Amino acid sequence: MDPECSRLLPALCAVLADPRQPVVDDTCLEKLLDWFKTVTEAESSLLLLQENPCLVELLSHVLKLQDVSSRVLSFSLRLAGIFAAQENCFQYLQQGELLPGLFGEAGPLSRAAWAVPTVRSGWIQGLCSLAQHPSALHFLADHGAVDTIFSLQGDSSLFVASAASQLLVHILALSMCSRAKGHSGPVGGDWPACAQKIVGHIEESLHSATTPQVTQALNVLTTTFGRCHNPWTEALWTRLNPLVACLLERDPIPAAHSLVDFLLSVVRAPVFSSSDCGLWETVARTLSCLSPTQAGPLAVGILKLQHCPQELRAQAFGVLLQPLDCVLKAMAQAPGLPGLLDGAAGDSMMEDTLLSSKSACVGLLCRTLAHLEELQPLPQRPLPWPQAPLLGAAVTILRFCDGSAVPASSMGNHLCGTLAGCVRVQRAALDFLGMLSQGTSPQELVTQVFAVLMEYLKSPDSSPTVLKKAFQATLRWLLSSAKTAGCSDLSPHTVLVLRELFPVLQKRLCSPCWEVRDSALEFLTHLSRNWGGQADFRHALLGSEVPKLAWQLLQDPEGYVRASAVTAMGQLSSRGLHASPTSPEHPEAQQGLLSKFLHILSEDSEGFPRRAVMQVFTEWLRDSHADVAHDTEQFVATVLQVVSQDLDWEVRAQGLELALVFLAQILGQPDPHCPYAVALPKAAPPGLLTEVLWTLCRVRLFEFAFRALFDCDRPVAQKSCDLLLFLRDKTAPCSHPQEAGGSPDSASMEATLQRWRAGEQGQPLGDLEPEAVLAILGSIDLEGLQGMLAESSDHMERSPQSLLQDMLATVHVLEENEADCY
């Protein structure tokens, strides 16, 4: 331990032990515990206590005081556990009867403070730290601690109850691992005493008629099999399997969700990859006994397993498909039309669930769609994958929701009434429909997909969130159709869809709801990015009012919409699809899109549109957009001048990104592994570098970068520092500090930079020359600045010494100037 910290510890312990002193806040106590953990991991706890007897005195004093605060008592319990984690220190504390006094029945358990959850939590956490060696097991058994932990499983505080269950798992694992080496598990029922007590309690809880007790036992087992992968867990499962089977015989099955979590933790355990011990039979039986709502998570968990009996996989997949099979049959025009499943097993229970209530029906369908969407991209998904029936089920659900379905049964009539206008199911079905675009589907079904998507895009009843999902699903299916066609040209069917799509897009761009306008602009951006070069797409787009409406939305009252309009117009312009309105109402259109964007960058009151402009400008510069390539230097100089005054740090950071792209263009291409490592010829002519430096001076890039170097927002300063380091390395062949260091320009620059560093950034650097810039680049310690910027903002205040000083300063123990308060 640091000597200065040792010097401060006695005063701090005296403060903590004095009930008259103000209680230190929880954050400081947590930091103090973290520090003690770090210290005890690096050195002997016993030596630490012997060299700092004030720590033992604090624990002893807390034992004697009846009016100690609950915070300090909880802190002391946890601190004692940290020290006692090392066995020799445990024995040392045992000799002074400190541990029995803190964790035994005569300790906090008998005090009024035990009613405070913080104290009970501290007691549990202290024991969890302490239970690291065999001596701790004997201590727990001798002082009745395990029985107390059993009772805390049902604590009124969920945090305490959860911590108690975690501690039981920890003690069980410690007990089993403390057996003599060479035993893979209990032999002949010979379980260690502590483990036997815990397992016996679990068995008793599983027999209980009360659901909370069953839940507690299953939660402990779930954590046990999730954490412990030793061979003894196989013996534990063998012992408990009959009790799990008994749970399945009850009606209703108690704690069904906890039972599912438990079984999934068992089947995922590596120990059962080669031996099941009746596990798969129990899981299969559970699948058949649980209700459709309860069985879904178990089924999807089974299907995610790498190794699993094929029959069980088929059963689990059938459980997931049953709700959609019922949906398909509700729309069947003739009896016996095949659905997703061949048999009808479980149909009556499934129909009962779908018919029971709207919440049950909606919840089951949403969970089923989410589970199947989760499975589709996995390599272990069930094969063959029923692409066509699933696609038909998704389309059918969407038709039930928008009222366009024609049901063929009473079940279908009920679903029409239940799902009509249900936004939750619509969102889930559209997500699922979009996912199915990754598969190969019959053309007639693809036609139905686009038809139902177009209905949702056109419908005035579609909510903004549903419309956004419909746009996303439509884009995915358009991309899928292009891949299916096998070439970059649009298929005839896709062209027809686009022609129908643009009038809908026009309508949505005029929506009174800003979320709808925003979603429509995002969709337009994606369309232009993917098919802006296609003649059919260009013809359809330019034949509509969409470009004109997108231009008008640059003046939308909502900032998010203006930002999306900037992105969309930037993409359209990059593709040569920009059509500015020329009406008298839009005189600024005559100046071009570039001027409009510069106006937004300098005048817009919200940050999102300005950030969007900078992203577009960076892309335009990178792609040599015609408006930029016409006079690149003037463009860069104008943008950097505007950005340097922006109050949004993300805009300023994007300005540095634009500066980097400009540098890459005049110096060479960046290395793919490092954006700042530009690959210049090894022997670059000094004349070329001098010309580059003059260019950078003319666009005032150096002034912008130097100003950003002292930016109050760290990401901007870091980016500027990296940029200047890169510049310094690349201009090294031209650098002659001995000649330029004493020039008037460099002296003036240094003085200005010093004022900038002090926060006075009003004065500009003025006209710069390459020699002065090189001198300044060589004089600034950029590496040191880079290291300082990489440190966290509180690196000075996080030291243990600073923490102790701050805690003491709160009670005025230190002199005023000694405290490091922040």
Secondary structure, DSSP 4 states (H G I P E B T S, - for coil): --HHHHHHHHHHHHHHH-TTSPPPPHHHHHHHHHHHHHHHHHS-HHHHHHH-HHHHHHHHHHHH-SS--HHHHHHHHHHHHHHHTSHHHHHHHHHTTHHHHHHSTTTGGGSGGGGSHHHHHHHHHHHHHH-SSHHHHHHHHHTTHHHHHHHHTT-SSHHHHHHHHHHHHHHHHHHHHTSPTT-SS-BTTB--HHHHHHHHHHHHHHH-SSHHHHHHHHHHHHHHHHH--STHHHHHHHHHHHHHHHHHTSSSPTTHHHHHHHHHHHHTSGGGSS--TTHHHHHHHHHHHS-HHHHHHHHHHHHT-SS--HHHHHHHHHHHHHHHHHHHHHH-SSTT---S-SS-TTHHHHHHHHHH-HHHHHHHHHHHHHHHHHHTTSTTS-SS--HHHHHHHHHHHHHHHHT-----SHHHHHHHHHHTT-HHHHHHHHHHHHHHTTS---HHHHHHHHHHHHHHHH-TT--HHHHHHHHHHHHHHHHHHHHHHTSSSPPHHHHHHHHHHHHHHHHHHT-SSHHHHHHHHHHHHHHHHHHTT-HHHHHHHHTSSHHHHHHHGGG-SSHHHHHHHHHHHHHHHHTT------STT-GGGGG-HHHHHHHHHHH-SSHHHHHHHHHHHHHHHHTT-HHHHTTHHHHHHHHHHHHTT-S-HHHHHHHHHHHHHHHHHHH-PEETTEEEEE---TT--HHHHHHHHHHHHHTTHHHHHHHHHT-SSHHHHHHHHHHHHHHHHHTGGG--HHHHTT-HHHHHHHHHHHHHHTT---S---S--HHHHHHHHHHS-HHHHHHHHHS-TTTTTTSHHHHHHHHHHTTT-S-GGG----
